Amino acid sequence: MNLNFRRLETKSKSPLWIFPQPNANSVALGVLIFAGTRDENWPKEAGIAHALEHMHFQGTEKFPSSAKISGFVEEVGGRLNAWTWKEMTFHHVYMPAEHARRGVEILSQQMLASVFPEEKIGIEMKNIVQEIRRRNDNPGNYIYKINNELIYGKHPLGKDTLGTEESVAAFKRDDFISFKNRYYNSNNMVFVVAGNIDDKSAVDLFDEFFSFVPGEKNERKAEELNDFSAKSSADKREIEQIHLILSAIAGSAASQDASNLELFGYMISGGMSFPLFQEVRDKRGLCYEIHGGLNKWSDFSNFNIYIGTDPKRYKEAVEATLEVLEKSKLDKDLLEKAKALRIGRLALDFENMSNVIRIAASDITFLGSPRGYEQIKSEIEKITIEDVGRAVDKYLLADKLSKTLLVPEDFKE
């Protein structure tokens, strides 16, 4: 399965990474911008990277409404979407291959010709405020916000992507234009394409619709995190369960430690047949939901294990989880099972062109270039149980884990 990317050049000076699959019926196209939550000036700009992503769907020079923007893609069976993370924004479209031109055109309209209609800003910002409240009303989601703030503190990675209700409600047209002018330029963009399209056709389309936009690449300097010690917090809410996260900060996304811990996440939490589910939920009945894994960023990564459990048994659930970590870290059979799962899912991902460019966007952001299937597979296969054990001992021992809890209002230790 020789599935690899090639880098091509465009007239706009933004690189184009292409993953041609001539037997596919579809094509996925994306524009990656090196700008995200960590680049915002807080508190005034809190959440503006994400809010700007929303406004790109509210009207362009050629497509004056969200209905026109979405309809241009949907009327031929395509899907248009975007997401904002701490260090990137990614707009992407998934189309029948014969309609690739529509996909590039709508992306260019969003990136280069959004008009930010005044009458839509207030409405869409109210929608984002509801998005914030919806997240905050869900303990299983809200706990990730407060855990992130606990472990990263004042580091830029501690900023919440959704921002605050106050900042979002105050955004004006000039705020969006200012942020966009800082980061949305040809030196800060990358084009990603996967599917049934050849090199020349892809370059011709992006050359047709994307002109050069002057500006500097967002070269971030790694920022130090002064406190790596285990921390603890507990917030009370009107809930029945305890929701908790065990968390540890680890190496950068590009580090070998991060790769080792990412695979360890599959070892303990790859699915219902893996130890966290089997030991903590299935055998002991300590929770309905439990899962763990690694979040990767440029400066650091963080390993989280979420548990939702009975307040009277939460300590037992934590102890059972710690037992799983200890028993699993040197289990060779479990490592091979996790590798097979990871590689199998990777193969399935590379059958879906939309997933291919999603993986590529992350790789470009954190590694500088996208990896093909064989490269990722080879890197997974090279990880040894000794590598995993060393990473777990370095970051995930009990005394190194931070603990974030949401507890019922009448909860007492």
RAVENZI-V8672 format. One record per pair of residues at least 4 apart in sequence whose ideal C-beta (glycine too) atoms are under 8 Angstrom apart, sorted by the first residue. I is the first residue (numbers start at 1). GAP is how many residues later the second one is. D is the distance in whole Angstrom. If there is no record, write none. Layout:
I/GAP/D, I/GAP/D
This chain:
1/346/7, 1/349/7, 1/372/6, 1/373/7, 2/370/8, 2/372/6, 3/16/7, 3/18/8, 3/347/5, 3/369/5, 3/370/4, 3/371/7, 4/15/7, 4/368/3, 4/369/8, 4/370/7, 4/371/7, 5/12/5, 5/13/7, 5/14/5, 5/355/7, 5/364/7, 5/365/5, 5/366/8, 5/367/6, 6/11/7, 6/12/5, 6/13/8, 6/14/8, 6/193/7, 7/8/6, 7/9/7, 7/10/6, 7/362/7, 8/7/7, 8/8/4, 8/9/8, 8/10/6, 8/191/6, 8/194/7, 8/195/5, 9/4/8, 9/6/7, 9/7/7, 9/194/8, 10/4/6, 10/5/7, 10/6/5, 10/181/7, 10/193/6, 10/196/5, 10/197/6, 10/200/7, 11/196/5, 11/199/8, 11/200/8, 11/201/7, 12/174/5, 12/177/8, 12/194/7, 12/195/7, 12/198/4, 12/199/6, 12/200/5, 12/201/7, 13/173/5, 13/174/7, 13/199/6, 14/172/5, 14/173/8, 14/175/4, 14/176/6, 14/177/6, 14/192/8, 14/196/7, 15/175/6, 15/176/7, 16/174/8, 16/175/4, 16/176/8, 16/177/7, 16/186/6, 16/187/6, 16/190/6, 17/173/7, 17/174/7, 17/175/5, 17/176/7, 17/343/6, 17/347/7, 17/352/7, 17/353/5, 18/175/5, 18/176/7, 18/179/7, 18/181/6, 18/184/5, 19/174/7, 19/175/4, 19/176/8, 19/334/8, 19/337/6, 19/338/8, 19/341/7, 19/351/8, 19/353/8, 20/174/8, 20/175/8, 20/176/8, 20/177/7, 20/178/6, 20/179/7, 21/173/7, 21/174/5, 21/175/6, 21/332/7, 22/174/6, 22/176/8, 23/173/7, 24/73/7, 24/171/5, 24/172/4, 24/329/6, 25/71/7, 25/72/6, 25/171/7, 26/68/6, 26/69/7, 26/70/6, 26/71/6, 26/169/5, 26/170/7, 26/327/5, 27/67/8, 27/68/6, 27/69/8, 27/70/5, 27/73/5, 27/76/7, 27/166/7, 27/167/7, 27/168/3, 27/169/6, 27/170/5, 27/326/6, 28/64/6, 28/65/7, 28/66/5, 28/67/8, 28/164/8, 28/165/7, 28/166/5, 28/167/6, 28/325/4, 28/326/5, 28/328/7, 28/329/5, 29/63/7, 29/64/5, 29/66/7, 29/71/7, 29/74/5, 29/75/6, 29/78/6, 29/162/8, 29/163/7, 29/164/5, 29/328/7, 30/60/6, 30/61/6, 30/62/4, 30/63/7, 30/77/8, 30/161/7, 30/162/4, 30/163/8, 30/327/5, 30/330/8, 30/331/6, 31/59/7, 31/60/5, 31/61/8, 31/76/5, 31/80/6, 31/158/6, 31/159/8, 31/160/6, 31/161/8, 32/56/6, 32/57/8, 32/58/5, 32/157/7, 32/158/4, 32/159/8, 32/160/6, 32/329/5, 32/332/6, 32/333/7, 33/55/7, 33/56/5, 33/57/7, 33/58/8, 33/78/8, 33/150/6, 33/151/6, 33/155/6, 33/156/6, 34/53/7, 34/54/6, 34/149/7, 34/154/5, 34/155/8, 34/156/8, 34/183/7, 34/184/5, 34/331/7, 35/4/5, 35/14/6, 35/53/7, 35/54/6, 35/144/8, 35/147/8, 35/148/4, 35/149/7, 35/153/7, 35/183/6, 36/13/5, 36/48/6, 36/49/5, 36/50/5, 36/51/5, 36/52/5, 36/53/6, 36/125/8, 37/10/8, 37/12/5, 37/13/7, 37/47/7, 37/48/7, 37/49/5, 37/50/8, 37/119/8, 37/122/5, 37/123/7, 37/124/5, 37/126/8, 38/48/5, 38/49/6, 38/118/4, 38/119/6, 38/121/6, 38/182/7, 39/10/7, 39/48/8, 39/117/8, 39/143/8, 39/144/7, 39/179/7, 39/181/8, 40/5/4, 40/6/6, 40/7/7, 40/8/6, 40/9/6, 40/119/7, 40/123/8, 40/139/8, 41/4/5, 42/4/5, 42/117/6, 43/121/7, 43/123/8, 43/124/6, 44/123/7, 44/126/8, 44/131/8, 45/118/8, 45/122/7, 45/130/7, 45/134/7, 46/113/7, 46/114/7, 46/117/4, 46/118/5, 46/121/4, 46/122/8, 47/4/6, 47/81/7, 47/113/7, 47/114/7, 47/115/5, 47/116/2, 47/117/7, 47/120/6, 47/121/5, 48/4/6, 48/115/7, 48/119/8, 48/123/6, 48/127/6, 48/128/7, 48/131/5, 49/4/7, 49/35/5, 49/40/6, 49/112/7, 49/130/7, 50/4/7, 50/34/4, 50/78/7, 50/111/5, 50/112/6, 50/113/7, 51/4/6, 51/73/8, 51/74/7, 51/77/6, 51/112/7, 51/117/6, 51/120/6, 51/125/7, 52/4/7, 52/37/8, 52/124/5, 52/127/6, 52/128/6, 53/4/8, 53/29/5, 53/30/7, 53/31/5, 53/36/6, 53/38/7, 54/4/7, 54/70/5, 54/73/7, 54/74/6, 55/59/6, 55/61/5, 55/65/7, 55/66/7, 55/69/6, 55/121/6, 56/4/8, 56/26/7, 56/35/7, 56/54/4, 56/55/8, 56/58/5, 57/9/5, 57/12/6, 57/13/7, 57/23/8, 57/25/8, 57/53/7, 58/7/7, 58/8/6, 58/56/8, 58/58/7, 58/59/6, 58/62/4, 58/63/8, 58/66/6, 59/4/7, 59/5/5, 59/6/6, 59/7/7, 59/10/8, 59/55/7, 59/56/5, 59/57/7, 59/58/5, 59/61/6, 60/4/7, 60/9/7, 60/49/4, 60/50/6, 60/53/5, 60/54/5, 60/55/6, 61/48/7, 61/52/4, 61/54/6, 62/47/6, 62/51/7, 63/5/4, 63/6/5, 63/9/6, 63/43/7, 63/46/6, 64/4/6, 64/51/8, 64/53/8, 65/4/7, 66/4/6, 67/4/6, 68/4/6, 69/4/8, 69/11/7, 69/37/7, 69/40/7, 69/41/7, 70/4/6, 70/10/6, 71/4/6, 72/30/6, 72/33/8, 72/34/6, 73/5/4, 73/6/7, 73/7/4, 73/20/6, 73/22/7, 73/29/6, 73/30/7, 73/33/6, 74/4/6, 74/5/8, 74/6/8, 76/19/7, 76/20/6, 76/23/5, 76/26/6, 77/18/8, 77/19/6, 77/22/8, 78/15/6, 78/16/6, 78/17/4, 78/18/7, 78/21/6, 78/24/7, 78/25/7, 79/14/7, 79/15/5, 79/275/8, 80/12/8, 80/13/5, 80/26/6, 81/10/8, 81/11/6, 81/12/8, 82/7/7, 82/8/6, 82/9/4, 82/10/7, 83/6/7, 83/7/6, 84/4/8, 84/5/5, 84/6/8, 84/77/6, 85/4/8, 85/5/8, 85/76/7, 86/70/8, 86/71/6, 86/73/7, 86/75/7, 86/211/6, 87/133/8, 87/210/6, 87/211/6, 87/278/6, 87/279/8, 88/273/7, 88/274/8, 88/277/5, 90/268/8, 90/271/5, 91/16/6, 91/19/6, 91/20/7, 92/15/8, 92/100/8, 92/262/7, 92/265/6, 92/266/7, 92/269/8, 93/10/4, 93/13/6, 93/14/6, 94/9/8, 94/259/7, 94/260/4, 95/4/5, 95/5/6, 95/7/6, 95/8/4, 97/98/6, 97/99/4, 97/100/7, 99/4/7, 100/4/7, 100/95/8, 100/97/5, 100/101/7, 100/102/8, 100/105/6, 101/4/6, 101/104/6, 102/4/6, 103/4/6, 104/4/6, 104/101/4, 104/102/6, 104/104/7, 104/105/5, 104/106/8, 105/4/6, 105/104/5, 106/4/7, 107/4/6, 107/102/8, 108/4/5, 108/5/7, 108/101/4, 108/102/5, 109/4/5, 109/5/7, 110/4/6, 111/73/6, 111/78/7, 111/99/7, 112/98/7, 112/99/7, 112/101/7, 114/66/8, 116/4/8, 116/5/7, 116/57/5, 116/60/5, 116/61/7, 117/4/7, 118/55/6, 119/4/7, 120/4/6, 121/4/6, 121/50/7, 121/51/7, 121/52/6, 121/55/8, 122/4/7, 123/4/7, 124/4/7, 125/4/7, 125/43/5, 125/44/6, 125/46/6, 126/4/7, 126/43/8, 127/4/7, 128/4/7, 128/34/7, 128/35/8, 128/40/5, 129/4/6, 129/36/5, 129/39/6, 129/40/6, 130/4/6, 131/4/7, 131/31/6, 132/4/6, 132/30/5, 132/31/8, 132/32/8, 132/33/6, 132/36/7, 133/4/6, 133/32/8, 134/4/7, 135/6/5, 135/7/6, 135/10/7, 135/27/7, 136/6/5, 136/9/8, 137/5/8, 138/4/6, 139/4/6, 139/98/7, 139/100/5, 139/102/7, 139/104/5, 139/169/8, 139/267/5, 140/103/6, 140/149/7, 140/166/7, 140/168/6, 141/4/8, 142/4/7, 142/264/7, 143/4/6, 143/100/5, 143/101/7, 143/102/6, 143/163/7, 143/261/6, 143/263/5, 144/4/6, 144/101/7, 144/160/7, 144/162/8, 145/4/7, 145/15/6, 146/4/6, 146/87/7, 146/89/6, 146/258/6, 146/260/8, 147/4/6, 147/98/4, 147/100/6, 147/157/7, 147/255/8, 147/257/4, 148/4/6, 148/9/7, 148/10/6, 148/12/7, 148/154/8, 149/4/7, 149/9/5, 149/11/7, 150/81/5, 150/83/5, 150/97/8, 150/252/6, 150/254/5, 151/7/8, 151/80/7, 151/96/5, 151/97/8, 151/98/6, 151/151/6, 151/251/5, 152/5/5, 152/6/3, 152/73/7, 152/97/8, 152/148/8, 152/150/8, 153/5/6, 153/72/8, 153/74/7, 154/4/6, 155/68/6, 155/70/5, 155/144/7, 155/145/8, 156/67/6, 157/140/6, 157/142/7, 157/143/7, 160/4/8, 162/6/8, 163/4/5, 163/5/5, 164/4/7, 165/4/6, 166/4/6, 167/4/7, 171/4/5, 171/5/7, 172/4/8, 173/4/6, 174/4/6, 175/4/7, 176/4/6, 177/4/6, 178/4/7, 179/4/7, 180/4/5, 181/34/8, 182/33/8, 183/5/6, 183/32/8, 183/35/6, 184/4/7, 184/5/7, 184/29/7, 184/31/8, 185/4/7, 185/28/5, 185/29/6, 185/30/3, 185/31/7, 186/24/8, 186/26/5, 186/27/5, 186/28/7, 186/29/7, 187/27/8, 187/28/6, 187/29/6, 187/30/4, 188/27/6, 188/28/7, 188/29/5, 188/30/5, 189/24/8, 190/174/6, 191/15/5, 191/19/8, 192/165/5, 192/168/5, 192/169/6, 192/172/7, 192/178/7, 193/4/6, 193/9/5, 193/164/7, 194/159/4, 194/162/4, 194/163/5, 194/166/7, 195/158/4, 197/4/5, 197/5/5, 198/4/7, 199/4/6, 200/4/6, 201/4/6, 202/4/7, 203/4/6, 204/4/6, 205/4/7, 206/4/5, 220/78/7, 222/30/8, 222/76/7, 222/77/5, 223/76/6, 225/24/7, 225/74/7, 225/75/6, 227/4/8, 228/21/6, 230/18/8, 230/169/6, 230/170/6, 230/171/6, 230/172/5, 230/173/8, 231/171/4, 231/172/8, 232/170/7, 232/171/5, 232/172/8, 232/173/8, 233/170/8, 233/171/5, 233/172/7, 234/170/8, 234/171/4, 234/172/8, 234/173/6, 235/170/7, 235/171/5, 235/172/7, 236/170/8, 236/171/6, 236/172/7, 236/173/5, 236/175/7, 237/169/6, 237/170/8, 237/171/7, 237/172/7, 238/170/8, 238/171/6, 239/4/7, 239/167/6, 239/168/8, 239/169/5, 240/168/6, 241/67/5, 241/68/6, 241/69/7, 241/70/7, 241/167/8, 242/66/7, 242/67/6, 242/68/7, 242/69/5, 242/72/4, 242/163/6, 242/164/7, 242/165/5, 242/166/7, 242/169/7, 243/63/7, 243/64/8, 243/65/5, 243/162/7, 243/163/4, 244/62/7, 244/63/5, 244/64/8, 244/65/7, 244/70/6, 244/73/8, 244/74/7, 244/159/6, 244/160/6, 244/161/5, 244/162/7, 245/59/5, 245/60/7, 245/61/5, 245/62/8, 245/158/7, 245/159/5, 246/58/7, 246/59/4, 246/61/8, 246/72/7, 246/75/7, 246/155/5, 246/156/7, 246/157/6, 247/55/6, 247/56/7, 247/57/5, 247/58/8, 247/154/7, 247/155/5, 247/156/8, 247/157/7, 248/54/7, 248/55/5, 248/147/5, 248/148/6, 248/152/6, 248/153/5, 248/154/7, 249/51/5, 249/52/7, 249/53/5, 249/146/8, 250/5/8, 250/7/6, 250/8/6, 250/11/6, 250/44/7, 250/50/7, 250/51/5, 250/52/7, 250/53/6, 250/141/7, 250/144/8, 250/145/5, 251/4/3, 251/5/8, 251/6/4, 251/7/5, 251/49/7, 251/50/6, 252/6/6, 252/44/8, 252/45/7, 252/46/6, 252/47/6, 252/48/6, 252/49/7, 252/114/8, 253/5/6, 253/43/4, 253/44/6, 253/45/6, 253/48/6, 253/113/4, 253/114/7, 254/4/7, 254/44/8, 254/112/6, 254/113/6, 255/4/7, 255/46/8, 256/4/6, 256/131/7, 257/4/6, 257/134/5, 257/137/7, 257/138/7, 258/4/6, 258/36/6, 258/38/6, 258/43/5, 259/4/7, 259/120/6, 259/124/7, 260/4/6, 260/123/6, 260/127/5, 260/128/5, 260/130/7, 260/131/4, 261/4/7, 261/33/5, 261/40/7, 261/42/5, 261/130/5, 261/131/8, 261/134/7, 261/135/8, 262/4/7, 262/31/7, 262/32/5, 262/34/7, 263/4/7, 263/72/8, 263/75/6, 263/76/7, 263/79/7, 263/117/6, 263/120/5, 263/125/7, 264/4/7, 264/39/8, 264/64/7, 264/65/7, 264/74/8, 264/124/5, 264/127/7, 264/128/6, 264/132/8, 265/4/6, 265/27/6, 265/28/4, 265/29/5, 265/38/7, 266/4/4, 266/8/8, 266/27/8, 266/72/4, 266/75/6, 266/76/5, 267/7/7, 267/8/8, 267/61/5, 267/64/7, 267/67/5, 267/68/6, 267/70/8, 267/71/4, 267/121/7, 268/6/6, 268/7/5, 268/8/5, 268/24/6, 268/56/6, 268/57/7, 268/60/5, 269/5/6, 269/6/8, 269/7/5, 269/8/7, 269/21/8, 269/22/5, 269/23/4, 269/24/6, 269/36/8, 270/4/4, 270/67/7, 270/68/6, 270/71/5, 270/72/8, 271/6/7, 271/70/7, 272/5/5, 272/6/8, 272/10/8, 273/4/7, 273/5/7, 274/4/7, 274/60/8, 274/63/8, 274/64/8, 275/4/5, 275/49/5, 275/52/7, 275/53/5, 275/59/7, 276/4/6, 276/5/8, 276/14/5, 276/15/7, 276/16/6, 276/29/7, 276/45/7, 276/48/6, 277/4/5, 277/5/6, 277/13/6, 277/14/8, 278/4/5, 278/5/6, 279/4/6, 279/5/7, 279/41/6, 279/44/7, 279/45/5, 280/4/6, 280/6/5, 280/7/6, 280/10/5, 280/27/7, 280/37/6, 280/40/5, 280/41/6, 280/44/7, 281/4/7, 281/5/7, 281/6/5, 281/7/7, 281/8/8, 281/9/6, 284/32/8, 284/36/6, 286/21/8, 286/23/6, 286/24/8, 286/27/6, 286/30/6, 286/31/4, 286/34/6, 287/20/5, 287/21/6, 287/22/4, 287/23/8, 287/30/6, 288/20/6, 289/17/7, 289/18/8, 289/19/5, 290/15/7, 290/16/7, 290/17/5, 290/18/8, 290/27/8, 290/31/7, 291/14/7, 291/15/6, 292/11/7, 292/12/6, 292/13/4, 292/14/7, 293/10/7, 293/11/7, 294/7/6, 294/8/7, 294/9/5, 294/10/8, 295/6/6, 295/7/5, 295/8/8, 295/9/7, 296/5/5, 296/66/8, 296/70/6, 297/4/6, 297/5/8, 297/69/8, 298/67/7, 298/68/6, 303/92/7, 303/93/6, 305/16/6, 307/7/8, 307/10/5, 307/11/7, 307/14/7, 309/4/6, 309/5/5, 309/8/4, 310/4/7, 311/96/7, 311/97/6, 311/100/5, 313/4/6, 314/4/6, 314/91/8, 315/4/6, 316/4/6, 317/4/6, 318/4/6, 318/85/8, 319/4/7, 320/4/7, 321/4/7, 322/4/6, 322/76/5, 323/4/6, 324/4/6, 325/4/6, 325/67/6, 325/71/6, 327/4/7, 328/6/6, 329/59/6, 329/60/5, 329/63/4, 329/64/7, 329/67/8, 330/55/6, 330/58/8, 330/59/5, 331/4/6, 331/54/7, 332/4/7, 332/53/5, 333/4/6, 334/4/6, 335/4/6, 335/48/8, 335/49/8, 335/50/5, 335/53/6, 336/4/6, 337/4/6, 338/4/6, 339/4/6, 339/41/6, 339/42/6, 339/44/8, 340/4/6, 341/4/6, 342/4/6, 342/38/6, 343/4/7, 343/34/5, 343/37/6, 343/38/8, 344/4/7, 345/4/6, 346/4/6, 346/27/6, 346/30/6, 346/31/7, 346/34/8, 347/4/7, 347/26/7, 348/4/7, 349/6/4, 349/7/7, 349/10/6, 350/5/7, 350/6/6, 350/23/5, 352/4/7, 353/4/7, 354/4/7, 355/4/6, 356/4/6, 357/4/6, 358/4/7, 359/4/6, 359/11/7, 359/12/8, 360/4/6, 360/10/4, 361/4/6, 362/4/6, 363/4/5, 363/6/7, 363/7/5, 363/8/5, 364/4/7, 364/5/6, 364/6/6, 367/4/7, 371/4/4, 371/5/5, 371/8/8, 372/4/7, 373/4/6, 374/4/6, 375/4/6, 376/4/6, 377/4/6, 378/4/6, 379/4/7, 383/4/5, 383/5/7, 384/4/7, 385/4/6, 386/4/6, 387/4/7, 388/4/6, 389/4/6, 390/4/6, 391/4/6, 391/5/8, 392/4/5, 392/5/8, 393/4/6, 395/5/6, 396/4/7, 396/5/7, 397/4/7, 407/4/4
